[in-house]
């Protein structure tokens, strides 16, 4: 697997990274996601919701950076498993458990 971090040490939001972090994203970025979805429902014009989409992206990237700094080893192991197992949660439960123990939902 290619490195899951870029040159600055920030996680690259691949599908494996996003899937492994999905529980944390759903909790930590809920307000931003809800605001974006409400905007999209109110106005289907993509330009009208660009700022809300940027807020979601900023929240997710900040969260990924924080998770990777706080529990690098566990996150890398979980992301590596998800990548190798094509994002099948059931095949990565051991790594998921270690990641969630190291970086619990708050």
TORLUMRO-247663 format. One line per 3 residues: number of its first residue (from 1); for each residue z, x negated, y negated of N, C-alpha, C. Coordinates in steps of 0.1 Angstrom, whole numbers, plus 5000, padded with zeros to 4 digits. Example, Ala and Ser with C-alpha at 12.3 -4.5 7.8 and 13.67 -1.06 7.14 Angstrom:
BEGIN
1> 5078/4868/5057/5078/4877/5045/5078/4868/5033 ~ 5071/4872/5022/5071/4863/5011/5079/4871/5000;
***
This chain:
BEGIN
1> 5000/4992/5012/5000/5000/5000/5000/4991/4988 ~ 4992/4995/4978/4992/4988/4965/5006/4990/4958 ~ 5009/4982/4949/5022/4983/4942/5023/4997/4935;
4> 5035/5003/4936/5037/5016/4930/5042/5014/4915 ~ 5042/5002/4910/5046/5000/4896/5034/4992/4889 ~ 5034/4994/4876/5024/4987/4868/5029/4974/4863;
7> 5022/4967/4855/5026/4954/4850/5039/4954/4842 ~ 5042/4966/4835/5054/4967/4827/5066/4971/4836 ~ 5063/4973/4849/5074/4977/4858/5077/4992/4858;
10> 5068/5000/4852/5069/5014/4853/5062/5020/4865 ~ 5068/5030/4871/5061/5036/4883/5047/5042/4879 ~ 5038/5040/4887/5025/5047/4886/5025/5061/4892;
13> 5022/5071/4885/5024/5085/4890/5013/5089/4900 ~ 5014/5082/4912/5005/5086/4923/5010/5098/4929 ~ 5002/5104/4938/5007/5116/4945/5019/5113/4953;
16> 5021/5102/4959/5033/5098/4967/5045/5098/4958 ~ 5043/5091/4946/5054/5090/4936/5058/5104/4931 ~ 5049/5112/4928/5052/5126/4923/5058/5135/4934;
19> 5053/5134/4946/5058/5142/4957/5073/5137/4960 ~ 5075/5124/4960/5088/5119/4963/5098/5123/4952 ~ 5094/5125/4940/5102/5128/4929/5102/5142/4925;
22> 5096/5151/4933/5093/5165/4929/5106/5172/4926 ~ 5116/5170/4934/5129/5178/4932/5135/5174/4918 ~ 5135/5161/4915/5141/5156/4902/5132/5161/4891;
25> 5119/5161/4892/5110/5166/4882/5113/5181/4879 ~ 5114/5189/4890/5116/5203/4888/5129/5206/4881 ~ 5139/5198/4882/5152/5200/4875/5152/5195/4861;
28> 5148/5182/4860/5149/5175/4847/5138/5179/4837 ~ 5127/5183/4842/5116/5187/4833/5113/5202/4833 ~ 5123/5210/4837/5120/5224/4838/5117/5230/4825;
31> 5124/5227/4814/5122/5233/4801/5108/5230/4796 ~ 5104/5218/4798/5090/5214/4793/5079/5221/4801 ~ 5082/5222/4814/5072/5229/4823/5071/5244/4820;
34> 5082/5250/4818/5083/5264/4814/5075/5267/4801 ~ 5078/5258/4791/5072/5260/4778/5057/5259/4779 ~ 5052/5249/4787/5038/5247/4789/5032/5259/4796;
37> 5038/5264/4807/5032/5275/4814/5032/5288/4805 ~ 5042/5290/4797/5042/5301/4788/5031/5300/4778 ~ 5029/5288/4773/5018/5286/4764/5004/5289/4770;
40> 5002/5284/4783/4990/5286/4790/4988/5301/4793 ~ 4999/5308/4795/4997/5323/4798/4994/5330/4786 ~ 4999/5326/4774/4997/5333/4762/4983/5330/4756;
43> 4978/5318/4758/4965/5314/4753/4958/5305/4763 ~ 4947/5310/4769/4940/5301/4779/4932/5290/4773 ~ 4931/5289/4760/4924/5278/4753/4932/5265/4755;
46> 4926/5255/4762/4933/5243/4766/4939/5236/4753 ~ 4931/5236/4742/4935/5229/4730/4949/5234/4725 ~ 4952/5247/4727/4964/5253/4721/4976/5247/4727;
49> 4975/5242/4739/4987/5238/4747/4988/5222/4749 ~ 4980/5215/4742/4980/5200/4744/4993/5194/4741 ~ 5000/5199/4730/5013/5193/4727/5023/5196/4738;
52> 5023/5208/4743/5032/5211/4754/5029/5203/4767 ~ 5016/5201/4770/5013/5193/4781/5017/5178/4779 ~ 5016/5173/4767/5021/5160/4764/5036/5158/4766;
55> 5043/5169/4762/5058/5169/4764/5061/5168/4779 ~ 5054/5176/4787/5056/5175/4802/5053/5161/4807 ~ 5042/5155/4803/5039/5142/4807/5049/5132/4803;
58> 5054/5133/4791/5064/5123/4786/5077/5125/4793 ~ 5081/5137/4796/5093/5139/4804/5092/5133/4818 ~ 5081/5136/4825/5079/5131/4839/5078/5116/4839;
61> 5071/5110/4830/5070/5095/4830/5083/5089/4827 ~ 5091/5095/4818/5104/5089/4814/5114/5091/4826 ~ 5113/5102/4833/5121/5104/4845/5118/5094/4856;
64> 5105/5092/4858/5101/5083/4869/5106/5069/4865 ~ 5105/5065/4853/5110/5052/4849/5125/5050/4851 ~ 5132/5061/4848/5146/5061/4850/5150/5060/4864;
67> 5143/5068/4873/5146/5068/4887/5143/5055/4893 ~ 5132/5049/4889/5128/5036/4895/5138/5025/4890 ~ 5144/5026/4878/5154/5016/4874/5167/5018/4881;
70> 5171/5030/4883/5184/5033/4889/5184/5031/4904 ~ 5173/5034/4911/5174/5033/4926/5160/5027/4931 ~ 5157/5016/4927/5144/5009/4930/5141/5009/4945;
73> 5151/5003/4952/5148/5001/4967/5146/5014/4974 ~ 5155/5024/4971/5153/5037/4978/5141/5044/4974 ~ 5138/5044/4961/5125/5051/4957/5113/5044/4963;
76> 5113/5031/4963/5101/5024/4968/5100/5027/4983 ~ 5111/5028/4991/5110/5031/5005/5105/5045/5007 ~ 5110/5054/4999/5106/5068/5001/5091/5070/4997;
79> 5087/5064/4986/5073/5065/4981/5064/5058/4991 ~ 5068/5047/4997/5060/5040/5007/5058/5048/5019 ~ 5069/5055/5023/5068/5064/5035/5058/5076/5032;
82> 5060/5082/5020/5052/5093/5017/5037/5089/5016 ~ 5034/5077/5011/5021/5072/5010/5015/5070/5024 ~ 5023/5063/5033/5018/5060/5046/5016/5073/5054;
85> 5025/5083/5052/5025/5095/5060/5017/5106/5053 ~ 5009/5103/5044/5001/5113/5036/5010/5125/5031 ~ 5020/5121/5024/5029/5131/5017/5035/5141/5026;
88> 5038/5138/5038/5044/5147/5048/5059/5145/5047 ~ 5066/5155/5040/5081/5154/5038/5088/5152/5052 ~ 5084/5160/5061/5091/5160/5074/5091/5147/5081;
91> 5082/5138/5078/5081/5125/5085/5088/5114/5077 ~ 5094/5118/5066/5101/5108/5057/5115/5113/5053 ~ 5121/5121/5062/5135/5126/5059/5145/5115/5057;
94> 5145/5105/5065/5154/5094/5064/5154/5087/5051 ~ 5142/5084/5046/5140/5078/5033/5143/5087/5022 ~ 5140/5100/5024/5143/5110/5014/5159/5111/5012;
97> 5166/5111/5023/5180/5112/5023/5186/5100/5016 ~ 5181/5088/5018/5187/5076/5012/5183/5077/4997 ~ 5172/5081/4993/5168/5083/4979/5176/5093/4972;
100> 5178/5104/4978/5186/5115/4971/5201/5111/4971 ~ 5206/5103/4980/5220/5098/4979/5221/5088/4967 ~ 5211/5079/4966/5212/5069/4955/5209/5075/4942;
103> 5201/5085/4941/5197/5091/4928/5199/5106/4930 ~ 5211/5111/4930/5213/5126/4932/5208/5134/4920 ~ 5205/5147/4923/5202/5156/4913/5214/5158/4904;
106> 5213/5159/4891/5224/5161/4883/5224/5174/4875;
***
